């Protein structure tokens, strides 16, 4: 289509029409009315007619306009447009929009150019397809002379392209193949020791003439692909056999926790459907394997003994990483001959138990599953703790009093390789300094006045094969620090008053609420010991920085104290919840636990109320206003107390600015003044 830049009107002169036709190289010019709609055309023949009529150049063209015009809408289908042009006796068509206004010209020359362009594009696309498909192709005319061949065909035949075009096809393809009456045939062909399959097809040139199209496919490539496919099938069979025999059962899941593979032995063991579909969620059919757990922790682990249909089995859970991202997990299930394996290890395990069985031996009482938290930082801390627990590296735990440092230390031991061994705790701040050395290392008979007969073993002895937890490490004297450093470096010590060197295998976990870096700078804590203890460190955030955990822990304390004290508390009232959420909890979880125990004892019904909280908590949180009683005025209803408290807090937050307080409260200034007057609250300055 040629876009329109000019149109004529009936009032235009012959001279103006000639100038437009000459400048635009048009044979036909649309003529429009005053509203721009097409009313006819002025053609070259119209121009000749006016010139032969010997009219002046200033004569309007109105009497020479041709009304019969071939028009086409601008959104007409291209194929229909080409059909119309092919059948039209007019050389130029006018393209109009829906309003009847001309927008362009379409000539037969335009159509021819489009055909040529589309043909070239189609030819290029076909050649690209043929090259990509790795097929050789030739085409003949009705005499069997080659009129087209692609580069791949020239390469297969072994001759340049210009030598192939014009040759008889029989020079390359046996003549008998053309005598076949079928429109399509296939036959083998050998060219330059290469084996090909040729597909020969007839095509119609016109109603009476036919030519041929031949496609060559290299059989050597097909044979290679077939051999590779067969090899892949063999490897698949071999791999399945290895998987089936190497492990008793194997299941794999992707990052969406969907099953991507499960061995037949597992479907039989757990009585699953044989046609178990892939992409089934693992927790829908095998939740007891807990593979989703390892997706969260990112740490490989082995389960305890489990049982199905009287058969004991173990699950080895392994995360699958791609870079640093977990993309799935593998569960290896072991159950065949497990009884024999257990018996083989039983004697060794019994012997280990005997060596670790000592006076005063303690065990860890908590695991990471018992650390309750909805806080992202704590969740990250727990995942890191699970990983660190697998090593024997010394760990230092920081945190304020009451944050749960000892609980975290118990969990580290429970997740370690020495979890079956003892977990010995020493509170360095609770033992007098002159007794701390004998507590650590023990003493021999007669080592000092008052020493027990036959002596006594120390905490390091008791922790052999397990973990020694040193709480409040920052309160240890410099002399004991030096001896502790030696034990950490040499893994051996002497008892007080003894001469025999004692070797120990102990994992050290320490904890403190004191700033050890500052103490090192001040010279109250040994620098070399600090770096020895601080290989891996964890800082447990205080409760005020993880407020989401307050209600979660509260629910746990309700269950604990109901069992312990025989109470029947089911929950708490809204004001109680708001108060404990607004309080800072300087004593952290320990303080929260103590407050809950007190509140549940004093509660008079199924829910704890605001008045069940200690006075110091109420005052510091600013909730004592709800419990104040004035002698001269009767006690306000609870709803009005809450309203008075909300106004007071809003004024405090806004610094006495009543406009800002109104925004916080969601009320107007007039309502605020009414409330201030009602509760006899002082009018603060703006």
VOGU-3710 file (C-alpha; in Angstrom, 3 decimals, decimal comma):
1> xxxxxxxxxx> 0,000/0,000/0,000  1,142/3,538/-0,837  0,089/6,024/1,872  -1,899/9,090/0,763  -0,323/12,480/1,195  -2,665/14,409/-1,152  -6,273/14,171/-2,322  -8,197/16,294/-4,832  -11,544/18,038/-4,366  -14,072/18,850/-7,155
11> xxxxxxxxxx> -12,973/22,509/-7,070  -9,322/21,725/-7,807  -8,124/22,789/-11,291  -6,598/20,758/-14,076  -3,218/22,335/-13,387  -3,348/21,348/-9,683  -4,315/17,794/-10,614  -1,445/17,514/-13,135  1,076/18,774/-10,537  -0,045/16,188/-7,937
21> xxxxxxxxxx> -0,013/13,326/-10,441  3,426/14,353/-11,685  4,993/14,824/-8,195  3,512/11,628/-6,709  3,939/9,508/-9,870  0,289/8,452/-9,566  -2,063/7,432/-12,399  -5,074/7,834/-10,122  -5,811/10,462/-7,443  -8,725/10,136/-4,953
31> xxxxxxxxxx> -11,271/12,963/-4,941  -13,011/13,799/-1,629  -15,811/16,093/-0,508  -15,590/18,802/2,120  -15,821/16,190/4,948  -12,958/14,133/3,527  -15,070/11,205/2,239  -14,258/9,591/-1,110  -16,615/10,626/-3,958  -14,551/9,494/-6,957
41> xxxxxxxxxx> -11,177/9,493/-8,651  -9,327/11,637/-11,158  -7,343/9,370/-13,507  -4,712/9,844/-16,191  -7,410/9,230/-18,837  -9,500/12,003/-17,225  -6,502/14,297/-17,584  -6,065/13,346/-21,272  -9,761/13,975/-21,892  -9,561/17,511/-20,435
51> xxxxxxxxxx> -6,423/18,312/-22,453  -7,997/17,039/-25,729  -11,102/19,089/-24,950  -8,827/22,127/-25,054  -10,071/23,439/-21,707  -8,015/25,981/-19,799  -5,664/24,909/-16,999  -7,878/26,784/-14,513  -10,897/24,600/-15,278  -12,193/22,645/-12,215
61> xxxxxxxxxx> -12,058/18,865/-12,525  -15,606/18,353/-11,173  -17,085/17,339/-14,583  -14,297/14,805/-15,226  -14,413/12,853/-11,954  -15,059/9,093/-12,326  -17,689/7,985/-9,827  -17,236/4,214/-10,279  -14,370/3,535/-7,911  -12,855/0,250/-6,735
71> xxxxxxxxxx> -12,447/0,545/-2,938  -11,172/-1,778/-0,202  -11,391/-1,394/3,580  -8,022/-0,902/5,287  -8,427/-3,980/7,559  -9,271/-6,393/4,738  -7,491/-9,797/4,815  -4,289/-9,729/2,751  -5,169/-12,913/0,832  -8,614/-11,533/-0,095
81> xxxxxxxxxx> -7,018/-8,249/-1,171  -4,594/-10,051/-3,455  -7,458/-12,074/-4,978  -9,451/-8,891/-5,619  -6,475/-7,207/-7,290  -5,839/-10,253/-9,455  -9,447/-10,187/-10,755  -9,738/-6,376/-10,997  -9,619/-4,612/-14,377  -8,538/-1,421/-12,639
91> xxxxxxxxxx> -4,828/-0,864/-12,158  -5,203/1,093/-8,911  -7,529/0,534/-5,952  -8,448/3,019/-3,235  -8,093/1,866/0,401  -10,570/3,568/2,736  -11,217/3,445/6,473  -14,545/2,688/8,167  -15,564/6,367/7,848  -15,200/6,255/4,071
101> xxxxxxxxxx> -12,091/8,406/3,997  -9,218/7,354/1,673  -6,023/6,296/3,474  -3,931/4,748/0,678  -3,522/3,335/-2,830  -2,875/-0,281/-3,754  -1,678/-1,076/-7,251  -1,000/-4,276/-9,099  2,663/-3,292/-8,997  2,453/-3,276/-5,177
111> xxxxxxxxxx> 0,960/-6,763/-5,293  3,703/-8,054/-7,572  6,409/-6,633/-5,308  4,763/-8,224/-2,263  4,616/-11,578/-4,044  8,288/-11,339/-4,907  9,229/-10,372/-1,354  7,138/-13,147/0,229  8,542/-15,663/-2,243  12,103/-14,722/-1,313
121> xxxxxxxxxx> 11,295/-14,989/2,398  9,604/-18,357/1,886  12,563/-19,608/-0,177  14,982/-18,528/2,555  12,853/-20,188/5,253  12,605/-23,448/3,299  16,361/-23,527/2,730  16,921/-22,915/6,464  14,556/-25,767/7,357  16,291/-28,096/4,917
131> xxxxxxxxxx> 19,747/-27,195/6,248  18,627/-27,636/9,850  16,964/-30,990/9,141  20,268/-32,300/7,660  18,452/-33,522/4,542  19,687/-33,265/0,970  17,057/-32,116/-1,540  16,757/-31,851/-5,350  13,827/-30,833/-7,585  13,329/-31,532/-11,313
141> xxxxxxxxxx> 11,157/-30,229/-14,117  8,883/-32,406/-16,260  11,897/-33,626/-18,332  13,700/-34,814/-15,183  16,279/-32,034/-15,312  17,415/-30,734/-11,930  16,196/-27,166/-11,337  16,988/-26,918/-7,607  19,452/-28,505/-5,157  20,475/-27,427/-1,669
151> xxxxxxxxxx> 24,003/-27,215/-0,282  23,575/-30,402/1,774  22,670/-32,343/-1,358  25,742/-31,003/-3,187  27,851/-32,110/-0,230  26,321/-35,615/-0,305  26,694/-36,024/-4,090  30,227/-34,629/-3,983  29,854/-32,087/-6,782  29,551/-28,278/-6,863
161> xxxxxxxxxx> 26,092/-26,767/-7,042  26,581/-25,283/-10,537  27,413/-28,749/-11,915  24,267/-30,279/-10,471  21,725/-27,760/-11,775  20,590/-28,766/-15,290  21,793/-32,368/-14,958  19,419/-35,281/-15,485  18,327/-36,711/-12,138  19,109/-40,234/-13,446
171> xxxxxxxxxx> 22,798/-39,340/-13,214  22,442/-39,588/-9,429  19,339/-41,730/-8,845  18,800/-45,137/-10,546  16,357/-44,886/-13,500  14,174/-47,745/-12,218  12,990/-45,593/-9,335  11,170/-43,232/-11,752  9,256/-46,049/-13,411  7,304/-46,699/-10,252
181> xxxxxxxxxx> 3,671/-45,649/-10,673  3,412/-44,621/-6,997  3,482/-40,917/-6,250  5,958/-41,601/-3,441  8,613/-44,293/-2,921  11,571/-45,066/-0,650  14,770/-46,915/-1,536  18,398/-47,219/-0,323  21,265/-45,533/-2,156  25,052/-45,621/-1,747
191> xxxxxxxxxx> 27,065/-42,498/-2,586  30,796/-42,331/-1,851  30,542/-45,263/0,592  27,825/-43,451/2,541  24,437/-45,105/2,921  21,324/-43,046/2,302  17,573/-43,532/2,309  15,985/-41,635/-0,595  12,380/-40,462/-0,563  11,210/-39,759/-4,141
201> xxxxxxxxxx> 7,934/-37,892/-4,641  6,050/-36,612/-7,687  4,616/-33,101/-7,774  2,309/-31,394/-10,278  3,691/-28,560/-12,380  0,380/-27,995/-14,161  -2,563/-30,189/-15,138  -0,511/-32,380/-17,496  3,105/-32,076/-16,330  4,858/-33,625/-13,299
211> xxxxxxxxxx> 8,275/-33,243/-11,780  10,172/-34,992/-8,970  11,401/-34,068/-5,506  14,072/-36,287/-3,914  15,115/-36,090/-0,238  18,321/-37,781/0,972  18,755/-38,940/4,603  22,163/-40,198/5,752  21,535/-43,624/7,306  24,925/-43,504/9,060
221> xxxxxxxxxx> 23,646/-40,680/11,288  20,449/-42,593/12,034  22,472/-45,673/12,926  24,651/-43,550/15,228  21,576/-42,092/16,938  20,094/-45,573/17,240  23,314/-46,874/18,812  23,397/-43,967/21,266  19,757/-44,591/22,185  20,440/-48,273/22,713
231> xxxxxxxxxx> 23,468/-47,426/24,871  21,349/-45,021/26,920  18,718/-47,726/27,436  21,435/-50,118/28,641  22,758/-47,511/31,107  19,233/-46,866/32,346  18,697/-50,581/32,919  22,081/-50,878/34,641  21,423/-47,839/36,832  18,022/-49,154/37,886
241> xxxxxxxxxx> 19,618/-52,494/38,745  22,339/-50,758/40,804  19,777/-48,627/42,635  17,585/-51,635/43,329  20,440/-53,722/44,702  22,697/-51,100/46,314  20,007/-49,770/48,641  17,001/-51,448/50,144  14,862/-48,512/49,037  15,371/-45,107/47,438
251> xxxxxxxxxx> 13,061/-42,127/47,032  13,920/-38,759/45,492  12,018/-35,464/45,739  12,422/-32,095/44,023  12,438/-28,598/45,554  8,616/-28,613/45,596  8,787/-31,780/47,773  7,260/-33,841/44,939  8,352/-37,453/44,307  10,504/-37,740/41,175
261> xxxxxxxxxx> 11,658/-41,344/41,731  10,734/-44,194/44,058  12,159/-47,721/43,934  9,736/-50,668/43,603  10,963/-52,161/46,895  9,598/-49,112/48,752  6,166/-49,323/47,154  6,073/-52,929/48,303  7,376/-52,226/51,832  4,908/-49,403/52,520
271> xxxxxxxxxx> 2,080/-50,970/50,461  1,819/-48,026/48,078  -0,045/-48,062/44,792  2,084/-49,558/42,045  1,021/-46,774/39,698  2,072/-44,027/42,104  2,180/-40,871/40,041  5,244/-38,695/39,882  4,849/-35,164/41,283  2,922/-36,582/44,252
281> xxxxxxxxxx> 3,770/-34,685/47,437  6,045/-36,816/49,643  4,164/-35,929/52,848  0,906/-37,199/51,320  2,146/-40,789/51,021  5,326/-41,084/53,136  5,182/-38,381/55,853  6,995/-40,606/58,378  10,197/-40,438/56,278  10,382/-36,681/57,147
291> xxxxxxxxxx> 12,230/-35,774/53,943  10,668/-32,286/54,047  12,564/-31,781/57,325  15,948/-32,056/55,636  14,744/-29,622/52,942  14,324/-27,026/55,706  17,507/-27,727/57,675  19,809/-28,487/54,746  21,686/-31,009/56,936  21,990/-34,732/56,203
301> xxxxxxxxxx> 20,790/-36,953/59,030  19,980/-40,537/59,948  16,690/-41,365/61,647  16,124/-43,524/64,697  14,864/-47,052/64,188  11,303/-47,112/62,846  8,942/-49,978/62,202  6,421/-51,005/59,542  4,630/-54,377/59,573  7,066/-55,536/62,259
311> xxxxxxxxxx> 10,083/-54,659/60,065  12,654/-52,238/61,484  14,171/-49,694/59,127  16,393/-46,600/59,081  16,118/-43,509/56,873  19,211/-41,653/55,703  18,005/-38,181/54,652  20,335/-36,315/52,265  19,759/-32,778/50,864  20,678/-32,189/47,217
321> xxxxxxxxxx> 22,362/-28,847/46,503  22,878/-26,885/43,294  25,400/-24,263/44,314  24,053/-22,978/47,614  20,400/-23,725/46,788  18,632/-26,917/47,914  16,927/-28,417/44,845  15,723/-31,670/46,363  16,407/-34,502/48,776  17,165/-38,217/48,713
331> xxxxxxxxxx> 15,867/-40,748/51,203  17,844/-44,016/51,500  15,884/-46,651/53,397  17,773/-49,567/54,943  15,816/-52,550/56,267  17,223/-55,790/54,828  19,512/-57,742/57,185  19,162/-54,861/59,628  18,737/-57,257/62,542  22,145/-58,799/61,863
341> xxxxxxxxxx> 23,713/-55,346/61,621  22,141/-54,320/64,941  23,432/-57,450/66,645  26,908/-56,837/65,232  26,989/-53,337/66,684  25,297/-54,222/69,941  28,365/-55,590/71,664  30,463/-52,592/70,591  27,724/-50,247/71,788  27,473/-52,064/75,128
351> xxxxxxxxxx> 31,213/-51,728/75,582  31,028/-48,018/74,858  28,220/-47,633/77,381  30,334/-49,318/80,035  33,270/-46,995/79,458  31,035/-43,904/79,563  29,101/-45,022/82,642  30,548/-43,034/85,543  29,546/-41,442/88,793  27,338/-38,379/88,308
361> xxxxxxxxxx> 27,020/-38,876/84,538  24,437/-36,534/83,025  22,573/-36,542/79,727  21,274/-33,704/77,590  17,568/-33,090/78,130  16,633/-30,934/75,129  16,818/-30,979/71,329  16,459/-28,290/68,669  12,850/-29,400/68,149  12,089/-28,155/71,654
371> xxxxxxxxxx> 13,354/-24,630/70,948  10,139/-22,767/70,154  10,385/-19,713/67,917  8,627/-17,886/65,099  11,544/-15,485/64,681  13,552/-15,548/61,418  16,834/-14,840/63,214  16,243/-17,720/65,634  15,281/-19,994/62,749  18,583/-19,181/61,023
381> xxxxxxxxxx> 20,432/-19,696/64,332  18,885/-23,150/64,785  19,793/-24,238/61,240  23,380/-23,083/61,795  23,438/-24,853/65,168  22,375/-28,152/63,606  25,267/-27,902/61,142  27,817/-26,855/63,799  26,728/-29,667/66,122  28,021/-32,302/63,676
391> xxxxxxxxxx> 31,638/-31,227/64,223  33,768/-31,402/67,385  34,708/-27,726/67,221  34,528/-25,594/70,373  31,424/-23,380/70,450  30,837/-20,099/72,315  27,257/-18,973/73,027  26,538/-15,303/73,764  23,311/-13,978/75,196  21,667/-12,096/78,017
401> xxxxxxxxxx> 20,582/-13,973/81,128  17,454/-15,985/80,571  17,651/-16,183/76,765  18,143/-19,969/76,774  21,884/-20,408/76,344  21,917/-23,665/78,310  18,927/-24,977/76,342  20,836/-24,227/73,122  23,915/-26,042/74,492  21,778/-29,113/75,321
411> xxxxxxxxxx> 20,385/-29,067/71,776  23,889/-28,833/70,280  24,945/-31,926/72,226  21,771/-33,825/71,266  22,512/-33,225/67,562  26,218/-34,101/67,825  28,057/-37,336/67,118  28,550/-37,666/70,909  24,831/-37,396/71,701  24,899/-40,814/73,444
421> xxxxxxxxxx> 27,736/-39,641/75,670  27,501/-37,552/78,860  26,549/-33,864/78,968  28,263/-32,259/81,971  27,457/-28,725/83,086  29,721/-26,455/85,151  28,517/-23,026/86,275  31,792/-21,142/86,631  30,104/-18,330/88,573  28,495/-20,626/91,174
431> xxxxxxxxxx> 31,646/-22,501/92,296  34,186/-20,755/94,581  37,467/-20,057/92,809  39,557/-22,189/95,162  37,327/-25,214/94,402  36,995/-24,659/90,658  40,261/-26,417/89,766  39,362/-29,561/91,722  35,855/-29,474/90,175  37,382/-29,364/86,708
441> xxxxxxxxxx> 40,210/-31,871/87,073  39,438/-33,853/90,254  42,003/-34,668/92,944  44,026/-37,542/94,352  43,752/-39,035/97,838  45,243/-36,601/100,362  45,680/-33,795/97,865  44,501/-31,282/100,469  42,915/-31,136/103,904  39,353/-32,395/103,794
451> xxxxxxxxxx> 39,860/-34,303/100,570  37,791/-37,462/100,204  39,395/-40,823/100,743  40,450/-42,362/97,421  40,153/-38,958/95,773  37,532/-37,775/93,259  37,290/-37,515/89,487  36,591/-34,098/87,931  34,162/-32,782/85,355  36,583/-33,399/82,483
461> xxxxxxxxxx> 36,760/-37,085/83,478  32,985/-37,282/83,718  32,523/-35,639/80,292  34,884/-38,057/78,500  33,265/-39,147/75,232  30,690/-36,369/75,486  30,288/-32,629/76,024  31,436/-30,284/78,803  29,293/-27,150/79,022  31,012/-24,251/80,813
471> xxxxxxxxxx> 28,376/-21,670/81,711  29,332/-18,111/82,689  32,860/-18,624/81,312  33,518/-14,912/81,759  33,616/-15,329/85,570  36,594/-17,711/85,495  39,859/-16,524/87,063  43,010/-16,043/84,985  44,814/-18,948/86,661  42,034/-21,398/85,830
481> xxxxxxxxxx> 41,857/-19,928/82,319  45,514/-20,888/81,761  44,899/-24,494/82,865  41,749/-24,728/80,757  43,690/-23,519/77,727  46,245/-26,283/78,228  43,542/-28,945/78,348  41,969/-27,601/75,154  45,333/-27,655/73,370  46,826/-30,868/74,726
491> xxxxxxxxxx> 43,624/-32,831/75,454  45,204/-33,945/78,744  45,562/-32,754/82,362  46,815/-33,664/85,862  44,490/-34,109/88,819  45,090/-31,878/91,829  47,858/-33,519/93,808  48,421/-36,122/91,076  51,341/-36,994/88,819  49,584/-39,158/86,235
501> xxxxxxxxxx> 48,707/-37,541/82,915  44,994/-38,045/82,083  43,899/-37,959/78,433  40,315/-36,963/77,572  38,102/-36,706/74,506  35,706/-33,867/75,329  33,756/-31,393/73,195  33,696/-27,935/74,874  30,667/-25,623/74,683  30,862/-22,338/76,604
511> xxxxxxxxxx> 28,375/-19,570/77,328  28,510/-16,072/78,758  26,476/-12,898/79,096  29,609/-10,767/79,462  31,498/-8,924/76,659  34,583/-11,150/76,322  36,171/-8,927/73,639  36,098/-6,001/76,047  37,450/-8,192/78,865  40,332/-9,270/76,609
521> xxxxxxxxxx> 41,144/-5,614/75,961  41,011/-4,919/79,707  43,236/-7,916/80,489  40,639/-9,799/82,582  40,265/-12,596/80,048  43,095/-14,368/78,220  43,266/-13,478/74,552  44,611/-16,889/73,502  41,801/-18,667/75,373  39,202/-16,351/73,840
531> xxxxxxxxxx> 40,280/-17,218/70,305  40,418/-20,892/71,248  36,826/-20,795/72,518  35,454/-18,477/69,820  35,936/-20,797/66,835  32,172/-20,921/66,282  29,953/-18,461/68,118  26,208/-17,946/68,376  24,460/-14,905/69,821  20,938/-15,647/71,053
541> xxxxxxxxxx> 18,742/-12,545/70,654  16,860/-11,260/73,724  13,104/-11,694/73,961  12,445/-7,984/73,335  13,930/-8,420/69,833  11,711/-11,396/69,009  8,298/-10,358/70,278  6,591/-12,943/68,033  7,892/-15,661/70,368  6,150/-14,276/73,490
551> xxxxxxxxxx> 2,721/-15,745/72,710  4,204/-18,974/71,329  6,174/-19,510/74,554  3,123/-18,506/76,620  1,075/-21,326/75,098  3,858/-23,761/75,973  4,038/-22,481/79,580  0,262/-22,897/80,008  0,537/-26,587/79,117  3,615/-27,071/81,310
561> xxxxxxxxxx> 2,202/-25,450/84,458  -1,249/-26,997/84,043  0,447/-30,400/84,246  2,878/-29,354/86,976  0,576/-27,390/89,303  -2,805/-28,913/88,488  -4,241/-25,597/87,223  -6,866/-25,358/84,474  -5,871/-22,260/82,534  -7,077/-22,183/78,920
571> xxxxxxxxxx> -5,822/-18,801/77,740  -5,624/-15,083/78,504  -7,637/-11,907/78,180  -6,795/-9,265/75,504  -5,424/-6,683/77,983  -3,131/-9,306/79,506  -1,786/-10,104/76,034  -1,231/-6,434/75,236  0,620/-5,894/78,507  3,046/-8,786/78,052
581> xxxxxxxxxx> 3,667/-7,705/74,456  4,490/-4,136/75,539  6,808/-5,206/78,381  10,552/-5,405/77,525  11,353/-8,609/79,504  14,875/-7,783/80,745  14,987/-11,265/82,288  14,009/-12,756/78,928  12,435/-16,233/78,707  13,296/-17,082/82,322
591> xxxxxxxxxx> 11,378/-14,015/83,520  8,449/-14,735/81,188  8,264/-18,291/82,537  8,291/-17,104/86,158  5,612/-14,491/85,457  3,402/-17,097/83,832  3,795/-19,502/86,754  2,770/-16,740/89,180  -0,146/-15,547/86,996  -1,572/-19,062/86,635
601> xxxxxxxxxx> -1,435/-19,641/90,393  -3,291/-16,374/91,119  -5,813/-16,686/88,270  -9,357/-17,177/89,525  -10,934/-18,499/86,336  -9,993/-20,224/83,079  -8,176/-17,202/81,664  -5,425/-15,120/83,229  -6,252/-11,432/83,566  -4,305/-8,227/83,762
611> xxxxxxxxxx> -4,429/-8,141/87,579  -2,652/-11,531/87,685  0,563/-9,880/86,459  3,149/-8,643/89,008  2,951/-4,939/89,881  6,434/-4,179/88,507  5,443/-5,540/85,083  2,256/-3,463/85,031  4,036/-0,277/86,071  6,916/-0,618/83,642
621> xxxxxxxxxx> 4,562/-1,465/80,763  2,261/1,409/81,757  -0,783/-0,750/82,400  -1,139/0,008/86,126  -3,712/2,667/85,204  -6,238/-0,095/84,631  -5,948/-1,265/88,252  -5,862/2,120/90,016  -8,880/2,812/92,249  -9,726/6,290/93,490
631> xxxxxxxxxx> -11,671/6,651/96,734  -13,733/9,637/95,657  -14,722/8,191/92,249  -16,218/4,809/91,526  -14,070/2,489/89,441  -14,338/3,077/85,689  -15,655/0,257/83,490  -12,939/-1,736/81,730  -13,787/-0,312/78,283  -13,453/3,276/79,536
641> xxxxxxxxxx> -10,154/2,434/81,238  -8,865/1,101/77,936  -9,998/4,276/76,205  -8,311/6,481/78,817  -5,109/4,449/78,500  -5,150/4,698/74,691  -5,505/8,498/74,836  -2,686/8,773/77,362  -0,355/6,607/75,229  -1,204/8,534/72,045
651> xxxxxxxxxx> -0,352/11,838/73,737  2,908/10,394/75,037  3,909/9,071/71,612  3,007/12,342/69,880  4,841/14,424/72,488  1,643/16,175/73,524  0,726/17,180/69,966  -3,046/16,717/69,894  -3,259/16,777/66,075  -0,861/13,835/65,830
661> xxxxxxxxxx> -2,625/12,103/68,735  -5,945/12,409/66,861  -4,374/10,742/63,814  -3,046/7,871/65,976  -6,446/7,447/67,678  -8,491/7,920/64,533  -10,739/10,598/66,106  -11,381/14,323/65,567  -9,978/17,105/67,766  -13,420/17,881/69,184
671> xxxxxxxxxx> -13,880/14,252/70,249  -10,410/14,266/71,812  -11,200/17,399/73,856  -14,461/15,826/75,055  -12,566/12,698/76,189  -9,873/14,730/77,950  -12,577/16,650/79,809  -14,464/13,444/80,645  -11,432/11,708/82,172  -10,119/14,942/83,757
681> xxxxxx> -6,830/14,606/81,925  -4,570/17,704/81,725  -4,573/19,701/78,505  -1,022/19,495/77,259  0,449/22,325/75,191  0,749/21,904/71,419
//
